[in-house]
Amino acid sequence: MAGELQTVATYSYPIQAQLAKAQLEAQGIECFLADIETVYTNTFLSNAVGGVKVQVYNSDAFRAGVILQNWEKGALRPARDETRPHCPDCFSQETHRAPFSRSVMAFGLLTLFLYYLIPNPFVLLIPVFAVLYALRREEWKCGQCGRRFRPAK
């Protein structure tokens, strides 16, 4: 296929250009990466040379531009995980399950101190019930703002 090359996208990092090239080649468009060796050698030169350029033949330029636009829209949109609740304050999905709440941990430590004062074997059942309660109770913590919350059911 002979013809002139046209730049359809530029990227600051070579890995982004490689991913774009893979997307275009998966759609059957032959493409080339210009200045990739320069940027691989010295990443600080990326801005000086204008980044890594994804080039295609003129006949495929419009189709390649549309493919890359659609791919970038999909690649930049974060995947929504329906199993994790979102934070009620900042609406982030960067949440994880908190293993124990602070009150249950304090209660368990207080019980161990009480067992030290009153050595009764039945006192040891109190932390067991506290741990079972903590495992049954579902509490989440936001990784962004740090708030602890229980998800709405």
Secondary structure, 3 states (H helix, E strand, C coil): CCCCEEEEEEECCHHHHHHHHHHHHHCCCCEEEECHHHHHHCHHHHHHHCCEEEEEEHHHHHHHHHHHHHHHHHHHCCCCCCCCCCCCCCCCCCEEECCCCHHHHHHHHHHHHHHHHCCCHHHHHHHHHHHHHHHHCCCEEECCCCCEECCCC
